[in-house]
Each structure stands twice: as structure tokens, then as C-alpha cells.
Amino acid sequence: MVLPALYASFSKIYTVFGMKDHSEAALKPHFYFNSTAVKNAMETIKNYGYDGIERILLRLHHYNLKGVGVGDTGTPDASLMKEMVVKMIA
């Protein structure tokens, strides 16, 4: 349940890069008028940038596939999650 929530969050942030206006007022409707979510998104954009968000989305997809057993040799889910988080932060 964590991976779909993370993917939804980062994909919404990823769409912000396609918007012409990146002001807080322009982003509020995109985040259902939740000012905390807008501030978190702006901070995430500042910290990771376009390339970083794209890498995170690709990693989330990769680990989601591993979690359902595609290309994995039976690694426990907790180990996959730890590995994913370390790669996302680095």
C-alpha cells in the first residue's frame, strides 16, 4: 500500500513541471486546495528537481514490479523497501 501512495504523490509533483505557472496559487487546485501539500510539493521540487523526481518514479515502478515477484528471487518486502528508500535518498 505504500508504493501506490508514493507513486501517486510523486507523479502529481512530476506533472507540476509541465505547468507554466509554478506559484503556490496555481498549484493549489492541483493539490485539492491543500496548502500543506502544496508547500511539501514545492519543497520536494526544490530538493530533487526534474531529474530526481523522474528517477524516483522509475525506482518506484521498479520496486513495485519486484514486490509482485517480477524479476525477483524471493527477497522479503521489508528488505526491498529499505533498499528502495536508501536509493531514493542517495
C-alpha positions in Angstrom: 0.0 0.0 0.0 2.9 2.4 0.5 4.2 2.2 -3.1 1.0 3.2 -4.8 0.6 6.2 -2.4 4.2 7.3 -3.0 3.8 6.9 -6.8 0.6 9.0 -6.8 2.3 11.7 -4.8 5.4 11.9 -6.9 3.5 11.6 -10.2 1.4 14.6 -9.1 4.6 16.5 -8.3 6.0 15.4 -11.7 3.1 17.0 -13.5 3.9 20.4 -12.0 6.9 20.6 -14.2 4.6 20.7 -17.2 2.7 23.7 -15.8 3.7 27.2 -16.9 2.9 28.8 -13.6 4.6 27.3 -10.5 3.2 29.7 -8.0 1.5 28.5 -4.9 -1.8 29.9 -6.0 -1.6 28.0 -9.4 -0.7 24.7 -7.6 -3.5 24.8 -5.0 -6.2 23.4 -7.3 -3.9 20.7 -8.5 -3.5 19.5 -4.8 -7.1 19.9 -3.9 -6.6 23.3 -2.2 -4.4 21.7 0.5 -1.8 24.3 1.3 0.3 21.8 3.2 0.5 19.5 0.2 1.5 22.5 -2.0 4.3 23.5 0.3 5.5 19.9 0.5 5.4 19.6 -3.3 7.3 22.9 -3.7 10.0 21.7 -1.2 10.2 18.4 -3.0 10.7 20.1 -6.3 13.4 22.3 -4.9 15.2 19.4 -3.3 15.0 16.8 -6.1 14.4 18.8 -9.3 13.0 17.3 -12.6 15.6 14.6 -13.0 15.4 13.5 -9.3 11.6 13.2 -9.4 11.9 11.2 -12.7 14.4 8.8 -11.1 12.2 8.3 -8.1 9.2 7.4 -10.2 11.3 4.9 -12.2 12.6 3.4 -8.9 9.1 3.2 -7.5 8.0 1.3 -10.6 11.0 -1.0 -10.5 10.4 -1.9 -6.8 6.7 -2.3 -7.4 7.5 -4.9 -10.0 9.9 -6.6 -7.6 7.3 -6.6 -4.9 4.8 -8.5 -7.0 7.6 -11.0 -8.0 8.7 -9.9 -11.4 12.5 -10.4 -11.7 12.9 -11.1 -8.0 14.4 -14.1 -6.3 12.1 -14.0 -3.2 13.6 -11.0 -1.3 11.4 -10.1 1.7 9.2 -7.0 1.2 10.9 -5.2 4.1 14.3 -5.6 2.6 13.0 -4.3 -0.7 11.5 -1.3 1.0 14.8 -0.5 2.8 16.8 -0.8 -0.4 14.4 1.5 -2.2 14.4 4.2 0.4 18.2 4.2 0.5 18.4 4.6 -3.2 15.7 7.3 -3.2 17.6 9.3 -0.7 21.0 8.9 -2.2 
